[in-house]
């Protein structure tokens, strides 16, 4: 199954946002992210407003993500369905706890 990803520019660096993956227990505000430095972390969904990275800008991060096991599908924006995926992940986590 492919992992949806959105590449943006944050303070001159490329950040990968995973719009279907919860960043923490608040799926309305966060999603999972990845950067060369710092790697995985929680990011505000407001970062979706940032300027999109060009393929030239994100290619090295794309390759790094594939090397650690991701099968990526690049998308342009967040959707309501993606929010529902994040909510479902948090609900499963609450039930498991």
C-alpha positions in Angstrom: 0.0 0.0 0.0 1.3 3.4 -0.9 1.9 6.1 1.6 0.6 9.5 0.6 3.1 12.3 1.0 3.1 16.1 0.4 6.5 17.9 0.1 6.7 21.5 1.3 9.4 24.1 1.9 9.8 25.0 5.6 12.5 27.6 6.5 14.5 26.7 3.4 14.3 22.9 4.0 12.1 20.3 2.5 9.6 18.6 4.8 7.5 15.5 4.0 4.0 15.6 5.4 2.1 12.4 5.6 -1.6 13.5 5.5 -3.1 10.2 6.4 -0.9 9.5 9.4 -1.6 11.1 12.8 1.3 13.0 14.3 0.0 12.8 17.9 -3.3 12.3 19.7 -4.9 15.4 17.9 -5.6 14.3 14.3 -7.4 17.6 13.6 -4.2 19.6 14.2 -1.3 17.3 13.4 0.1 14.8 11.0 3.3 12.7 10.8 6.2 14.4 9.1 9.8 13.6 8.1 12.9 15.7 7.4 16.6 14.8 6.8 17.5 16.3 10.2 15.2 15.2 13.0 13.5 12.6 10.8 10.0 11.6 12.0 8.0 14.0 14.1 4.6 15.6 14.5 3.8 18.6 12.4 0.9 21.0 12.2 -1.5 20.4 9.4 -1.3 24.2 8.8 2.1 23.5 7.1 0.0 22.4 4.1 -0.3 26.2 3.4 3.5 26.4 2.7 4.9 26.6 -0.7 5.1 23.2 -2.5 8.6 21.8 -3.0 9.6 21.1 -6.6 10.7 17.7 -7.7 14.3 19.0 -7.9 14.0 20.2 -4.2 12.4 17.0 -2.8 14.2 14.3 -4.8 16.8 13.5 -2.1 14.2 13.3 0.7 12.0 11.1 -1.6 14.9 8.7 -2.1 15.8 8.7 1.6 12.2 7.8 2.4 12.1 5.0 -0.1 15.4 3.6 1.2 13.9 3.3 4.7 10.9 1.4 3.3 8.3 3.8 2.2 6.3 3.2 -1.1 5.3 6.8 -1.8 2.4 8.4 -3.7 2.8 12.2 -4.0 -0.3 14.2 -3.5 -0.9 17.9 -3.7 -3.2 18.7 -0.7 -5.0 17.4 2.4 -8.5 16.1 2.1 -11.4 15.3 4.4 -10.8 11.6 3.8 -7.2 12.0 5.0 -8.5 13.6 8.2 -10.8 10.7 8.7 -7.8 8.3 8.4 -5.9 10.3 11.1 -9.0 10.3 13.3 -9.4 6.5 12.9 -5.8 5.9 13.9 -6.3 7.9 17.1 -9.5 6.0 17.9 -7.7 2.7 17.6 -4.9 3.9 19.8 -7.4 5.0 22.5 -9.2 1.6 22.4 -5.8 -0.2 22.6 -4.7 1.8 25.6 
